[in-house]
Amino acid sequence: MTTPLRNAVFDAIGGALLDDRREKTLACRVLMRLCVIDGALHPNERAVLDATMARHGLGSDEQRRIGAEMAALLGQPADPDAVADAQVPVETLVASLPKPALAELWIHLEHGAWADGVLVPAESWLLDLVRRHLQHD
């Protein structure tokens, strides 16, 4: 037997889980953007991205969508949804993440930025962008 209160509790839990999944997917999109911001994807950057997506529990559909967005950013053929995702400025993605999610993402961004052994100015810019959002009250 279900009650309205029980249904409300399950709806709230379901909503919180959905929000968490969106945040984790968005965080991985930001990490992916960092990994390809120099126009290439080094195998070590790919390893960091794959490990982070797995750690965040992203399913194959979410991982595929991030991969398609990455292809679009790298100038490879991509479907219209991926092209649209790639046109969203990274500043918008970062601003969409709450501070706790950005704080959790920070270590992954540092690993991604240094994965290929070189920190390029564009990677530094993105790290600074996230740092500013973390410090902003």
N, C-alpha and C positions, 0 to 999 in steps of 0.2 A: 504494500500500500504506500502510495506516495502522498506527500503533503506539500502544500505550497511552500512552506519553509524549507523543506528538504530540496525541492526543485530550485529554489532561489540559491541555496548553498551550492548545489552542483553547477548552476549557471555561473555563479561567481568564480568558482574554482576553474571552470572551463574558460572563462574570460581571462583570468590571470595567466593560465597556461598559454593561451593564444597570444597574449601580450608578450610574454617571455619569449615565445618562439619568434615573434616578429622582431623583437630586440636582438636576439641571437643572429637571425638572418641578416638584419641590418648591420650588425657589428662585423659579420663576415664580409659583407659587401664593402665596408670601409677598409678592412684589412686587404681585400682583393685589390681595391683601388690603390692602396699603398704599394702593393707588390708589382703593379704594372704601370705605376706613375711615370717610370722612366722609359716606357714604350716597349719593355721586354719582360718576360717572366723567366727568371732563373730557376733551375730545378730545385734549389734549396728554398726559394720563395714559394714554389708550388707545394713543397713538403710542409712548410709552415701553414699555408692556407688549408691544405687538406687535413692536417692534424687538428687545426682549430675548428674547422667545420665538423669533424668527427667528434671532437670534445664537446661542442655545443649541441650535438645530437641532431644536426641537420639531416633531413632525409634526402634520398636521391633526387627528388624533384627540386628541392631547394638548391642542392648542390649543382644540378644541371642548369638551373636558372642563373646562378652566380657565374658558372662557366660560360654561359651564353653571353652574359653581360661583359665578361672579361674578353671574350672573342671580339665583341663589338668595339670595345675600347682599344683593342690591339689592331683594329682595322681589318679583321677577318669577317667572312660572311656570318651574318646573324639574323635571327628572326626579328620582326618588327617590335615585339615586346622587349627583347634584349636591347635593341637600339634605343628604345624609349627609356629603359632603365639606365643605360649608359649616358643619356643626356641629362640626367639629374645631377646637379653639381654636388661634389663631395662635401661641400660646406653644408648643404641641405641635409645630407645623410648624417653628418656629425651632429648638427643641431637637433636632429630628431631623436637622438639617443639621450636618455637620462644619465645624470652623472654616475650612478652606480654601474651602469652598463659600460660607460666610457672608461671608468676606472678599471673594470675587469678586462676591457679590451686593450688597455695600455701596454701590458707586457707582450701581448701578441703582436702589437704594432712595432714595438722595439725589436722583437725577434724577426719580423718580416722585413723591417728596414735594413737590418744588418745581415740578413740571410745570405746575400750574394757577396758579402765582404766589403761592400761599398755603400756609403751613405751619400746619395746624390742630393742636390739642393731641393728638388721637388719632394723628396721623402722628408727632409728636415722641415719643409714648409708644412706638410701634412701633420707631422708630429707636433709642431708648434700650434697648429690649429686645434688639435685635440687638447693640448696642454692648456690653451687659453680657455676652452670650454670647461675644462675641469676646475680651473681657478675662478671662473666667473661665478658671482653670487646671484 
